């Protein structure tokens, strides 16, 4: 086979065969395809799409590009969770330890930032010494010992996804339903989860801008899970405003810790409790959703969830003192209040624009080689429907560069639209797909 033939075939809108998809992933993993040809195929897929059969083939080929874990020798049932990406979405940092503290092992492979969305691994690397890289033996040992693992794409687990993931971020091909579905589900399948909870975002800060497109992505991923014999449920959740208050790596870690301690923003806690409860249901740990929510609340209130989080941080080389004292995490040199530019009610928030403003501060990557500044970002205590007086403080900008701070201030204020009328608060969730 020739890569150029595959590119041209998809460019012209024709379906790729199972053999062609398998060959492409095999050659990509073996590093026999240059980035420019992979990028060309990604753009062709972005523009032309993929059938359900092609998407399943791509997912399975990526999952099989490395080792596939069988975790049943250390955990009889493993549940995993994935978000399709969002601004301020530090849900994994809270949900994983909540579920693990309820006695359900959580072995998770996460990714880095894509576009305006923050990455779970980038957030966790705010901890001094913390690493997502680990051999399979450590993955299984840690899952057996503390019931909680947060790993990255490694050389042996879905390595093809790691290569595609990095290129999608810098080639404008992030928001492709088959590529998102294949990326998410290949990691879930490779990591050996028995059940998968998918948090599919919709709105101005999500890859899926409408509820309908989010449902389409959710249905594809649930179908992939079913085809692979995994219990899979998807929640459609709102991303028409940042989740919680913190946007930026260390700031989001601090908010996650505060939430595990019993505080944190109300909307963020409500979101985490819902996601964690569904994971307990998938694992057969609770009789119904209300019972699951009660269990989740109990392990937060008695400190077991926070201890699980600390155990995970230290097991992966991180400084546990930063969990006990989050002020030891990276802090920005410049902190400026965000003032309401007028009196009124927030009508809409361009959440992607808020995310890009955080990237421009240094909190994300514009090109693959960019280094992240973990200290920078925003605290935005403003939601759609909230009323402010002119000059009232809405939050803070955290920066290490005065020029970038000024740019971020302008971008953030431009992203918020105001009205003199009453605006209803946005829902957290739009439905469940199973």
N, C-alpha and C positions, 0 to 999 in steps of 0.2 A: 504493500500500500504506500501511497504518497500523501503527505500531509496537505499539499496544495490541492489535491483532488477532493479531500474531505472538506477543506475550507470552501472551495467553489461549490460543492454540492449543497452545503448548508446555506451559503450565500444566495443560492438560487431557490431556496425554500423547500428543498427536498429532505425527506427523513433520512437520517444516518442509520445504517444497519447496526445490529448488536456487535458484529465483528469489527466494524469501523470504530465504534465507540470504545470497545475493549482495547483495540490496537492503539488508539490515541492515548488513552490513560496509561497503558503499559509503556509506550515510548516516552511520554511526558515524565513518568516516574524514573525512567532510566536516563533522563536528561539528554535525550537524543533529539528533542524538538526545541528550537530556539524560541525565546520569549516572544519575538515578533509574530511568529506563526501561531503560537498559542493565543496571543492577544487578538489576532485576526479571527480565529475561530470563535473566541468569546464574543466578539462584536457581532459576528454572523448569528450566533445563538441569541444574543440580546435582541437583534432586529427581527429574526425569523421565528424564534421560539422553538419549542420541542414538543413532540407528542408525549402522552403519558408513558408509552412504551419506551421512547427514547430517554425520558427523564428517569424512569426506573433503571434502565440499563446504565445510564451515566452514574447514578447513585451507587449501584452495586459494584460497578467497576472501580469507582473511587474507594469504596469501603474495602475492596479486595486488593487495592494497590499496596497494602502492607499487611501486617498481622491483624487478625481479628481476635479480640480477647474473649475467652470463656472464663467468666468470673465465678462460676458456680462452685468451685472448690474453696472459695473464701467467703462467698455470700450466696445464699439460696435464691435471693430475688433482689435485683438491682434496678432502681428507678433513676431516670435521668431527666433533665429539663433543659430546654433551649429557648432563647428569645430570638426573634428575627431581627432584632436591633432597634435601638431607640436612643433618645437623648436623655441623659440622667438615669438610664436604666441599670441600676446596680442590684437588681433583684436577686441574681444568683448568689451574691455575697450574703444575703439574709436567708433565702429560701433553702439553700443547701444545708446549712447547719441546723435550721429548724427541723427539716425532714430527718436528718441524721440523728438528731437528739430524740426523735420519736421512735427510733429503732429501725429505720429503713435506710440501708446503705445507699449512698449517692456517689457514683463514679462518673465524673463529667469531664469531657474535653471541650475547652472553650477556645475562642478566637480573639484576634486583635481588632482594633477599630476599623470600620469600613465606612468611607464617606464621612458624613457628619455624626455617625453613631460612635459612641465610645466602646472600647473592647474590654471584656472582663479581665483578661490577662494584663493589659496595660494598667488597669486600676490596681490589681493585686501587686504589681511590681512597684507600687508606692512603698511597700514594706521593704526595708533594707534586707537584702540577701534572699528574698523570696524567689523561688524558681518554679516555673511550670514544666520544665524539662525533667523527665525521669524515665528510667528503664522500666520495662513491664513488671519486673519483680517488685520494684518499689510501689508501683501503682496498686498491685494486688495486696502487698503487705500492708500498705496504708489503709486500703479499703477494709481489710480484715481487722486491723487494730483500732481505727477510730471511725470507720464507716463513712469516710469523707475524703474524696480526692478531687482536685481541680488541676487538670493537666492541659497542656497545649498540644498542638499538632506535632508529633514527633516523627523521627525518621522511619518508624515502623508502624505507626497507627495513621491510616489514611494520608500517607505522604503526598499523594496527588492533590488532595484538597488544599494543603498548605501552599503548594505552588500556585494553584488557581486563585486561591484567596488573596494572595499578595498582588497578583496581576489585576484582578477585578477592581481592587481599591484604587488603582492609578490609571485605569483605562476607560472609565465611565461605564462599566458593565455590571455595577453592583445590583441595580434594580431589575433583575431578570428572574422571573418566577422559577423556571427550571433550574437555573444556576443556584438560586437561594435554596430551593428545596433539596437539590443534590448535595450542596455543601453541608447543610444542617443534618440531613438524615444519614449521610455517609459516615459522619463522625459518631452519630448515635449508634449505628449498626456496628462500626468497628470497635467501639468501646465496650460492647457487650451488655448493654442495658436490656432488661427484660420488658420494661415499660418506659414510655417516653411522654412527657408533658411538653407541649409546644405552646409558647406564648407568642402569638402572631400579632404584631403591631399594625395599626392602621392610623392614617392621618398625616398631617403636614410634616411630621418628623420621622415617618416610617418609610420603608421601601415600598410598601403597599399603601397608596394614598387614599383608597376608598375601602369601605367595609366589604364591598363585593370582591375587589381584588385580593383582600386579605383572606376572605373565605375561600377563594380559588387556591391560593397558596396553601392554606391550612388543609383543604381537601386533598390536594396532591400529596402532601407530606403524610397525612393520616393513611392514605391509600398505600404509599410506599411502606409505611410501617406494617400495615396489614399484610401486604405481599411478602414481607420479610418475617412474618410471624411474631411481631411485637405489639403489645397493647399500647395504643397511641391515642391521645386525646389532645385537641387543640383549643385554646382559649383565644378569642379575638379581643384584643385590648386596645385602649385608646392611646394614641401618641400625637394628639393635636395640641399638646402642651408637654413640657418636660415632666418626667416622673419624679416626684419628690421636689426638693429645693436645690440640691447640689448638682452641678454640671462640671465635670473635671475630675481627674483621677483620684488624687488624695482627698479632695473634698467629698467625693462620693463614698470613698472608703470610710471617712469619718461619719457620714450620715448613716451608712450601713451599720457601723458599730453602735451608734446612738439608738438605732431602731432595735437592734438585738438587746440593748440595755433597757428597753421599755419605752424609749422616746421616739424621736424621728417624726417626720411629717405624717399626718393622718392618711393622706391618699396613698403614700408609699407603703405604709403598714397594711392598709386594707388590700392593696394589690398583692403584697407578699403572702399575706395570710390566705388569700384565695388560691394562689398558685400552689402553695405548700399543701393546702388541704386537698386539692385535686390529686397531687402526687401521692398522698397517703391513701386516697381512695383507689388509685391505680394499683397500689401495693397490697390492697386488701387489709389495710391497717385500721380502718374505721368503717362503721356501718353506713354512715351518710355524711354529707358535706358539713352539716352543723357539728357533728361529733368530731370530725377531722379538724375543724376550726378551733374547737375547744382544746384539743390536744396540742395544736400549734401554739395557741396562746399560753398554755401552761408551761411549755418548755422555754418560751421566751421569758415569762415572769419569774421562773425559778432559776434562771441563769444557765441552764443546761445547753441552750443553743449557742450562747456566747462562748461557753467553754469549748464547744465543738469547733467553732470558728478559730479560736486561739490554737487549738490542737492542730488544725489544718495549716495555719500559718507557720507554726514552729516545725511541724513535720516536713515542710517543704523549704526549710532554711531561713524563714523569716524571723524578724525580731519580735518576740511576743510582748516585749515592753511597749511596743507601739499600739498593740491592741488595748492594753491596760491604760495607756496614756496616749491618745491619738494626737496630742500636741507635738509628739515626737515625729510624726509623719511630716513629709515635705511641706513647707509653708512659703507662700509668696512674700516678696519684699514689699510689694505695693498692694494695698487694699483700699478701694475707693467705693463709697456708697453709691447705689443706683437710686436716683430720685425720679419720682413720677413727673413727666414733663407737663402734665395737665391734670385737671380734675376730671374724673370720669370713671367708667367701668371698662375693664379689659374685654374687648369683643372677640379678638382672635390672637393667637400667637403663631408665628411662622417658626415652628419648632426646629425644622432643618436649619433655618438661618441662625437660630440660637446655637445649634450644634457647630455650625461652620465658624461662628464667632469664637467659640471655645477652641476650635482647631487653629484659627489664626492667632490666638493667644499663645499657641505652642502646645496645647493639650491633645493634639492629634497629628496625623500625618497628611501632608499634601503630596509627597512623593514617598516611595517605598523606603528610602534611606533616612528619612527624617527621624531625629531623636525627640522623644516626648519630654516635655517639662511637666512632671507629675504634680507640681504645686499650683498650677494656674487653673482658672475656671471662674464659674459664677456661683453665687448663692442667690437664687431667684425665688423669693417668697410671694409670688404673684401667679394667680390662676385665672383662667377664663371665668368671667362673672364677678371677680373681685373689684371692689370700688376703692379708689385712692384719691386723696386730695393732692393738688399740685405741690411738688416739693417733698411729699411724703416718701420715706425710705422703703424701697421695694426689695432690697438685697444688697449684694456687694460684688465687685469685680476683684478678682485676685490675679495679679500679674507680676512679671519680673522685668517688664520693659515698658517704659512710659509711652512710646509710640504705639505699641501693640495695644496698650490699655485704651488709648484714645480711640483707636479703630474699633475695638471691641465694644466700647460704650455706644458708639454711633450705630454699629450693626445690631446691637441688642435692642436699642430703643426703636430702631426702624422695624424690627421684627414684631413689635407689639402694636396692635391696632386698638383704638379707643372708641367708645360710644357714650352718649348721654343716656341711653336706654338701659333697662334691666336685661341682663343676659343670664340664661340658666347655666348652672355648672355642667361640665361635661361628664358623661358616664365613664366608669372605669372599664367596663366590659360590654361587648356587643353580642356575645353568644358563645356557645360551646359546640365543637364538632368532634364526633367520635365515630 
